[in-house]
């Protein structure tokens, strides 16, 4: 029976649904479930001691300011620190190029609010980050999917998508969520050229860029765009909106992220944020600055890399040992995820039902494909669980998949 509330919701709610990932995260509250479902950083690498000391310093030395309303753009010393860090990679930006947001999810929402009219097209990789799709579904976005492989978006298919006239291109070039793939430098350069040729902006989402465990650093899309336009000279005024976050480097509970864009775009995003929440938590910004300044962050990232590399290696080793030979998977160079591909015709959602009975969870891959497909794929997170837990969880999952594939005639 429908209640009177059903007739009062805005039309935009028709395209919105609950995130399967957020629903699966509820399983992690059950202590006997081994969950590879969430995109959770390891709590054992959170710098709790440094946060405690930073909170005390902020309250003792700047308590009145930290507990007060603040500017929408964000705490200037924090933005200046981000600008200095960005300058290491030869992209010259100032605090005026930066907006602090309450997590990257808020930044994605603001980008949708700023650019998208109902029916507008967005170019995305397939698969792509589910949180972006959820943010932009609210604004009536339609998606043009470009296939991807272990080297990221297959840019040879991009030009056809650009002819349709999208508002922007959305990419996660480093250790992509969900697939773990990394966009090659050659493809990044081609992406920048095509975006410029067709006059389409790029949204570069880079939460995992500092979490590289193997191989050499690849220049960011914003860096390549900057050099393509003016050989890296002068302050940035290009075609890319760049997003990153402290969630993977310090703590997701801070809800602190940032946007880098030309100042005229930042000014529009500031207006958008003023209508949403006035400003990101002052206290959190002061504390994050206290923790991150003085070179601590550079050293702390090394601890995170070592921890996650070990866990990735254990998961890959166990998958090699326990998964059916018909299953393939990515071997990410960094980040927090890898991507499994079962034979065509095997439904990961059905596998999940049996896996949960065995007390192990993952995310079925179909929801990461905005225009359908991927029913036989799965996302696995390796950053959260200990090596011992990973060994047990992958063993359970391998046994489950062998049984299901055998039942479906795929496994001998």
N, C-alpha and C positions, 0 to 999 in steps of 0.2 A: 504493500500500500504506500502510495506517494504521500509525503507530508507537504504542508504548505511551503516548507523551505525549498523544495525542488524547483519551484517556479520563480525563485528569487535570485539564484546564482547568476553571475555574469556569463555571457556567451563564451568568454575565453576559458571558463572552467571545463568546457566540453572536451578540449584538447589536452587537458591535464590529468595525469594519473599518478598514483603513488610509485615511487622508485622501488624496483625490485631489490635493489641493493640495500636501501634503507630498511625494507621489510626483512631482508635476510639478516641484517645486522642485529635484529632482535634475537636471532638464534645465538648470538655470541653471549647473550646473558645467561644461557644455559651452560653450566660449567662442563658438561660432558660432551658438548659439541665441539669438534675441531673445525674452525671456520677459516676457509681461504677466500671468503666472499667479500669482506670489507676491504676498502682501500686504507687500512689503518697503519700508521707508523708504529714502530715498536716502542711501547711505553718505557722500556728499560734504557732507551737512549735519551729520554727527556732530561734536560739539564735542571733537575729539581733544585739542587743546591744553589745554582746560579740564579734561578728565579726567586728563591727565597731571599737571597742577599739583595737582589735588584729591587724587589718589592720594598724591603726595609729602607734602602737608600732613597728610593723615590719618595716614600712617605715622609722620611725624615727631612729631606732636602728640598723637595718640590711638591709636597703633599697638596697644598692649596690649589696649585695649577693643575696637577694630575687628576684631581677629583672634580674639576670644573668643566663646564662646556668649553669646546675648542673650535678651531676653524674646520670647515668641511674638508679642505684639501688634505689635512693631516698634520701631525706634529712635524714642524720644519726640520729639526735635527735628524729625525728618522728619514725624511724624504731626501735630505742632503746626503746622508750616509748611503742610501740606495743609489743616488745619482753618482756618487764617487765609485761605488762598486760597478755600476754600469759602464763608467768611463774606463775601467780596466780593459773592457772589450772594445775600446775605440768607438763607442757610441756616446757622443757628447750630449748629455742632458743635464738640466738643472732641476731644482725642486719644482719649478713651474711646469715641468713635463710629467709630474708624478701626482697621482691621487691614491691615497690609502683607502682601502675598502675593507668591509667586514667579511673577509674571506674572498677567494676567487669566485665563488658562486655568486656573490653579490655583484662583482664586476661583470660577469656574464649576463646577469639580469639587466644591469644598466645598459650594456651594449645593445641588448635586444630592445629595451625601452627607447633608446636614443635613435636607433637606425631602422627598426623593422615596422612596417605597416602590414596589416593582415594580407596574406598572400605573397609577400616578398619571399624571394629565394635566397638560401644560404648554401654555399658549397661546403661540403664536409667530406672527410675521409669515411670510408665504410670498412670496418667499424669505426665509431667515434665515441667521444666521451658522453655518457648518458646525461650527466648534469647539465651540459650545454643544451642538449635537446629539450630537457625539461624546462630550462629557463626560457627558451625561445618559442616553445609550443604555446606559451601563454600569450604571445604576441601574434600568433597565427602564422608562424613561419612555415615555409615549405622547403624541402631539402633536396639538393642535387647531390647524389652520392657519387664519389670518385673512388674506384677500387684501390686497395692498397696491398702491399706485400711486405716481406721482411725489411725492405728499405723504405717503408712509408708510402705515402700517397703516390700512385703511379701517375706522374705529371703528364705523361703522354696523353692521358684521357681528360686532362683538365681543360684544354682549349674548347672542346665541345660543350663543356658545362658553362664556361664563361660566355659563350655566345647567347645563352639564355638571358643574361643580364642580372646576375645575383647582386645582392647588396654587399656581401663580403665573402671571403674565403676563411674558413676556420681550420686551423691545423695545430696539432700537438707534435712538434718535430722531434722531441727527445723522449725516448722510452715511453711511447704513447700509452695512455690509458684508453682502451683496455689491452691492446695487442702487445705492448712492450717494444714495438718496432721503432727504429730511428730513421728519420728522413735523411737521405744521403746529401752530401754537399752539392753534388751535381743537380739533384732534383730541387734543392733549395734555391739555387741560382736560377733555374728554369722557372720555378714558381714566381720569383720576384719579377723576372722579365715579362711573363705572361700577365701577371696582375697589373703591371704598369701599362702594358700594351692595351689591355681592355678597360683600364681605369677602375679596377675593383680593389678595394682595400683588403688587407690581410689581418686577421686576428690570430696572433701567435700566443698560444697558451703553453707556458713553460714551467709547470710546478716541479718537475723532476730534473731540470737541467744540470744541477750540481751533483746529482746522484749517479755519476758514471763510475763503473767498476772495471771496464775493459776498453781498450782502444783510445784514440785521440779525440780531444774536444773538436766539435764541428761548429763553425761560426753560426750564430743565431740568424734567423731570418731578418730581424730588425737590423742587425749589423750588415748583412749582405745588401739589404735595401739601401741603407745609408751610403755604402760605398758605391753602389750602382748609380745613385743620384748625384753625389757630389764628392766622390773619392774620400768620404769620411770627414770632410772639412765642415766646420761650422756646427751649430746646434741642430739636433735632429728635427726634421720637418717633413718626414717621408710618408710612406703609404701603409705603415704597420702600426697596429695597436698591440702592445706587448703586455702579457699578464704573468705575474709570478706571485709566490706566497711564502710566508714563514711557516705554514702548516707542516711542511715536510722537513724543515730545517730546525725549527725550535719546538713548536707544539701546535697541533690543530685546534686545541681548546682556546688559543689566543684569538682565533678568527681574525687574522691580520694578513692582508695581501696588498698588492699594489698594481696599478696600471701605469704604463709608460706610453705616452702618445704626444703628438704635436700639441702645443699649448692651447690652440683653439678647440681641439677635441676635448682636452682636459676641462676647459671652462664649461663646455656643455655637459660633461659627465658630472661636474661639481653641482650644476643646477639640478641634475637628476637625483644626485645623492641628497641634496638639501630637502627634496620632497619626500625622500624615503626614511632617513634616520638622522638628519642633521649632520652627524659626523660619526666616525668610528670611535670606539671607546678610547678616551684620552689616557686613562690609566694603563690600559694594555699597550698603547703605543709608547708611553714613557718607559714602561718595564722592558718591552722588547728592545728599545734603543739601549737601555742600560746593559742588558744581557749581551747584545750583539756587538757593541762597540769595542774598540781596543783589540781587535783581531781574534776574539773568542770564537766567533762563528766559523772562521776558516779552520780552526783546529777541531771544532766540534763536528764539522762536516766529515772530517777524516774518520772519526769514530763511527758515524752513521754509515759511511761507505763500507768500512770493514765489516760491520755487523750484517748489513744487507747482502753484501757479496757472498758471505759465508752461507746465508740462508738461501740465496738464489742457487748457489752451487749444490747445496744439499737437495733442494727440490728437483733440480735437473738430474742429478745422480739417481734419485729415487724414481723419477719418472722413467728414466732409461731402464731401470731394473724392473719396475712393477707394472707399467702401462702396457696395454696390448700393442703389438707391433703395427696394427692398423691405425693407431692414433699418432698424429704429428703435433709438434708444438714449437713455439718460437724460443729462441735463446737470447733474451734481451741483454744488451750491453750495460744496462743500468735500470734505474727506476724501481718499481714495486710490483710489477705484474708480468705474467706470461700468459700466453694464449694457446689453448688446446683445440685441436681440430679432429673430431671423430669422423668416421666414414659418412658419406652422404646417406641420408635416410635415418640416421640415428638422432633422436631428439634429446638434446642436453637437458631439457626441462623434465623429461621422464627419468633420465639418469639421476637428476638431482633428487627426485622423490625417493628413490631407492637409497641414494647416498645418505640422505638425512636419517633414514631408518638405521643406517650404519654409523650415525653420529659424525658425519663429515659433510661440509657444505662448500659450494662454489657458486659463481654467478653464471647462469646460462647466457650465451652470447647473443641471442636474437635481439634483445632489447638495445644493443649497441648499433644495430643496423636500422637507420631511420626509414628506409624504404623496403624493408623486408629482407629475408635471408638470414644466414648464420645460425639456423636452428641446431646444427651439429657442432657448434663451437662453445667454448667455455673460457671464462677468465679466472685465473688463480692468482691470489696475492701471496707473496712469500715474505714480506717485510715484518708482519705482525707476529708470526708464530716462531717458537724456538726450534732449533734444528731437530730436537727429539720429537716435538709435536709434528713437525713437517714429515718426518720419517713415518710416523704412525698414520697420519692423515693420508698421505699419498699411497701407503700400503692399502688402507681401506678403500680408497677411491679406485686404485688399480684393480683390486679384486672385484669391485662392483662393476666396473666397465667390462672386464673380461666376461663376466656372467651375462651381462646384457648383450654384448656383441655376439657371444656364442648363441644366445637365444634368438637373435635376429639374423643368424647365418653369416655374420661378418668375421667371426673369430674361430679358428680351429683349435 
